Amino acid sequence: MATVLSVSGSPSVSSRTHRLLRHLDQRLIAQGHEVIPLDVRTVPAEALLGADFRHPAIVEATELFARVDGVVVGTPVYKASYSGVLKALLDLLPQYALTGKTVLPLATGGSVAHVLAIDYALRPVLTSMGAAHIVQGWFTLDKDITVHEGGALTVAPAAHEALAQVVDQFSAALGRTPLLAAAS
């Protein structure tokens, strides 16, 4: 099937966003996709903040984006927008790094007041980077994500169902990516 880059834009080690993405990665793997996780917080700060395009970690991230068929981008929402660490990485990628890619935007946050951050903050950036197809994203409230001792994750039933639906739509769209990319 397809190769998917699963990008966690959370700066936190104990992030719900990170854990949710890794949980959803398992659904994609079960559907036959290869999933490559990328935690932006592990990219050296000096490379991100110094805009060092030649830093090995930035070169590696750029190569990962180039070789995959699809990208899942997950971010916590801070001040009605995606995380600064995610912005720093996206700013260092080539202008059209998402050309021909199918993209699934996901966000987490503490309030429904931030639900439109996907459409008004993240989606325009992904579009400007040439994404072939940005499927419907999903915003999950922090209260709907429970991390248990040992790292197990539980997602509230309604959120779980909605996330399963958007992941499945993304998975189905991946099969159409080559046609979309060829038409560009």
C-alpha positions in Angstrom: 0.0 0.0 0.0 1.2 3.5 0.7 4.0 5.0 2.8 2.8 7.6 5.4 4.8 10.1 7.4 3.1 10.7 10.7 4.3 14.1 12.0 3.8 15.0 15.6 4.1 18.8 16.0 4.0 18.7 19.8 6.9 20.1 21.8 6.0 18.0 24.8 7.4 14.6 25.7 4.1 13.6 27.4 1.9 15.0 24.7 -1.6 13.7 24.1 -1.2 14.7 20.5 1.9 12.5 20.1 0.2 9.6 21.8 -2.9 10.0 19.8 -0.9 10.0 16.5 1.0 6.9 17.5 -2.4 5.2 18.3 -3.8 6.2 14.9 -0.6 5.0 13.2 -1.5 1.5 14.3 -4.8 1.7 12.4 -3.0 2.7 9.3 -0.5 -0.1 9.7 -3.4 -2.6 10.2 -4.7 -1.3 6.8 -1.4 -2.3 5.2 0.4 1.1 5.1 4.0 1.6 6.1 4.1 4.4 8.7 7.1 6.5 9.5 6.8 8.5 12.7 8.4 11.9 13.0 8.4 13.8 16.3 9.3 17.4 15.5 10.4 17.9 19.1 13.4 15.5 18.4 14.7 17.8 15.7 17.6 19.8 17.2 16.4 23.3 18.3 19.5 24.9 16.8 18.6 23.5 13.4 14.9 24.7 13.6 15.5 28.1 15.2 18.7 28.8 13.3 17.0 27.9 10.0 19.8 25.6 9.1 18.6 24.0 5.9 21.8 21.9 5.7 21.6 20.4 9.1 21.5 16.6 8.8 18.1 16.4 10.7 16.5 19.0 8.4 17.9 17.2 5.3 16.6 13.9 6.7 13.1 15.4 7.3 13.1 16.9 3.8 13.9 13.5 2.4 11.2 11.8 4.4 8.6 14.2 3.1 9.8 13.6 -0.4 9.6 9.8 -0.3 6.2 9.3 1.2 2.7 9.1 -0.4 0.8 10.7 2.5 1.4 12.8 5.6 -0.6 12.9 8.8 0.1 16.2 10.6 -0.9 16.4 14.2 -0.6 19.4 16.4 -1.7 20.7 19.7 -3.5 24.1 19.4 -1.9 27.0 21.1 -3.5 30.5 20.9 -5.8 29.4 18.0 -3.0 28.0 15.8 -0.7 25.0 15.3 2.5 24.7 17.4 5.5 26.9 16.9 7.8 23.8 16.6 5.7 22.5 13.7 5.8 25.9 12.0 9.6 26.0 12.4 9.8 22.6 10.6 7.3 23.5 7.8 9.2 26.8 7.2 12.4 24.8 6.5 10.9 22.4 4.0 10.9 23.1 0.3 8.0 25.4 -0.8 6.2 22.5 -2.5 7.2 19.7 -0.2 3.6 18.3 -0.2 3.2 18.2 -4.0 1.3 15.0 -4.9 0.7 14.1 -1.3 -2.5 13.2 0.5 -2.6 15.0 3.9 -4.6 14.4 7.0 -4.6 17.3 9.5 -5.3 16.6 13.1 -5.3 18.8 16.2 -5.9 18.5 19.9 -6.8 21.2 22.4 -8.5 22.1 25.6 -11.5 24.0 24.2 -13.9 23.8 21.3 -13.1 27.4 20.8 -10.0 26.1 18.9 -11.8 23.7 16.6 -11.4 25.9 13.5 -7.6 26.0 13.9 -7.3 23.2 11.4 -9.2 25.1 8.7 -8.0 28.6 9.4 -4.4 28.1 10.4 -3.1 24.7 9.3 -4.9 23.9 6.1 -3.8 27.1 4.3 -0.1 26.3 5.0 -0.6 22.7 3.8 -2.3 23.9 0.7 0.5 26.4 0.0 3.0 23.6 0.2 1.2 21.9 -2.8 -0.7 19.1 -1.1 -2.6 17.1 -3.8 -5.5 16.3 -1.5 -6.1 17.4 2.1 -8.8 15.2 3.5 -11.2 16.2 6.3 -9.3 16.8 9.5 -10.4 16.3 13.0 -10.0 18.3 16.3 -10.0 16.2 19.4 -10.6 17.7 22.9 -7.9 16.9 25.5 -10.6 15.6 27.8 -11.4 12.9 25.3 -7.9 11.5 25.4 -6.9 9.5 28.5 -3.3 8.3 28.9 -3.1 5.5 31.5 -0.1 4.3 33.5 2.2 2.4 31.2 1.2 4.6 28.3 -2.0 2.9 27.1 -4.4 5.3 25.5 -8.2 5.5 25.6 -10.2 7.8 23.4 -13.8 8.7 24.3 -16.2 6.7 22.1 -17.6 9.6 20.0 -14.1 11.0 19.3 -12.8 7.5 18.6 -15.5 6.9 16.0 -14.8 10.3 14.3 -11.1 9.7 14.2 -11.6 6.2 12.8 -13.7 7.7 10.0 -11.2 10.4 9.1 -8.3 7.9 9.2 -10.2 5.5 7.0 -11.0 8.3 4.5 -7.3 9.3 4.5 -6.4 5.6 3.9 -8.8 5.4 1.0 -7.6 8.6 -0.5 -4.0 7.3 -0.5 -5.0 4.8 -3.1 -6.0 7.7 -5.4 -2.8 9.8 -4.7 -0.9 8.7 -7.9 -3.8 9.7 -10.1 -4.0 13.1 -8.4 -0.3 13.6 -8.6 -0.2 12.7 -12.2 -3.0 15.1 -13.0 -1.1 18.1 -11.4 
